[in-house]
């Protein structure tokens, strides 16, 4: 092989390996986030909260379906934790924290929180205010 052909081969091979390893990396990040959440909130983690962790750990957009009933609940203290905890940030994709189709009962206090990642709220309801 000529040097340019070798370089192109390695580049293509690297791309193939990278594409294959991304889902595994994202699954590992989601597992780590889930473990942190269970340590923080005991085993009392709501289904929508687990979905937010998984969605926020991956680079793709959340796969959400239309709801026929009420929006699932996300606790305000969970929301503050995922935004403010430095350990959590290591596992969040650069696209940020994605919270879609959820309802937050009560006030979410994000005051004094440094938020270095995007917060993506879509079709969410807040019963309280966001100071």
Secondary structure as UniProt FT lines:
FT   HELIX           3..41
FT   TURN            42..43
FT   HELIX           47..57
FT   STRAND          72..73
FT   HELIX           76..84
FT   HELIX           86..89
FT   TURN            90..91
FT   TURN            94..95
FT   STRAND          97..100
FT   STRAND          102..104
FT   TURN            111..112
FT   STRAND          119..122
FT   STRAND          125..126
//
